[in-house]
Amino acid sequence: MNTLEKDTYKKKIDKSYYLTLNDLLLGVTYEELIQDMFEFEKKEMYELCEGIKKALLYAEEKTYKEIKIEVENYESRNQSIEY
C-alpha cells in the first residue's frame, strides 16, 4: 500500500468514526451500528467497519457531553475552506 492509499484509507476510517459518533448523539443504538458494521463487512468495506468499531469503543465509557466535544473537535480539525 503506497502513502496515498494509506492516507485515503485513514480518511475513510476517520470519517466513519465521526459519522458513527454523530449517529450516537442522534440516538442511533449500538445494536443498529453493529448491524451496519456487519453489512459493511459483507461488502468488504473494512475501513468503514474500523471507523465504527473505533467510535463504539471510544463512546463506551464516555458521556454524551464528552462525545459531543469529540465530534466538535473533529469538525474544527476538518473544516474545508471554501472560496
C-alpha positions in Angstrom: 0.0 0.0 0.0 1.5 3.3 -1.0 1.3 6.6 1.0 -1.6 8.0 -0.9 -3.6 4.8 -0.4 -2.8 4.8 3.4 -3.9 8.5 3.6 -7.2 7.7 1.8 -7.8 4.7 4.0 -7.2 6.7 7.1 -9.5 9.5 6.0 -12.3 6.9 5.4 -11.8 5.5 8.9 -11.8 9.0 10.4 -15.0 10.0 8.5 -16.7 6.7 9.6 -15.6 7.4 13.2 -17.1 10.9 13.1 -20.3 9.8 11.5 -20.8 7.0 14.0 -20.3 9.3 16.9 -22.8 11.7 15.3 -25.2 8.8 15.0 -24.8 8.0 18.7 -25.6 11.6 19.6 -28.7 11.4 17.4 -29.9 8.4 19.3 -28.9 5.5 17.0 -28.4 2.4 19.1 -25.3 0.3 19.5 -27.2 -2.6 18.0 -28.1 -0.7 14.9 -24.5 0.4 14.4 -23.1 -3.1 14.9 -25.6 -4.3 12.3 -24.3 -1.6 10.0 -20.8 -2.8 10.7 -21.7 -6.4 9.7 -23.3 -5.1 6.4 -20.2 -3.1 5.6 -18.1 -6.2 6.3 -20.1 -8.2 3.9 -19.4 -5.6 1.2 -15.7 -5.7 2.2 -15.7 -2.0 3.3 -13.3 -2.7 6.1 -12.3 0.9 6.6 -15.9 1.8 7.5 -16.0 -1.1 9.9 -12.8 0.1 11.6 -14.3 3.6 12.0 -17.5 2.3 13.5 -15.6 0.0 15.9 -13.2 2.8 16.9 -16.2 5.1 17.7 -18.1 2.4 19.6 -15.0 1.7 21.7 -14.4 5.4 22.3 -18.1 6.0 23.3 -18.4 3.0 25.6 -17.2 4.9 28.7 -17.9 8.5 27.7 -20.8 10.8 28.5 -23.0 12.5 25.9 -21.1 15.7 26.6 -17.7 14.1 26.0 -18.8 12.5 22.7 -20.2 15.9 21.6 -16.9 17.6 22.4 -15.1 14.9 20.3 -17.4 15.5 17.4 -16.9 19.3 17.6 -13.1 18.8 17.7 -13.3 16.6 14.6 -15.4 19.2 12.8 -13.0 22.0 13.7 -10.0 20.0 12.6 -11.6 19.1 9.3 -13.3 22.3 8.2 -12.8 22.8 4.5 -12.1 26.4 3.4 -14.4 27.4 0.6 -13.8 30.4 -1.5 
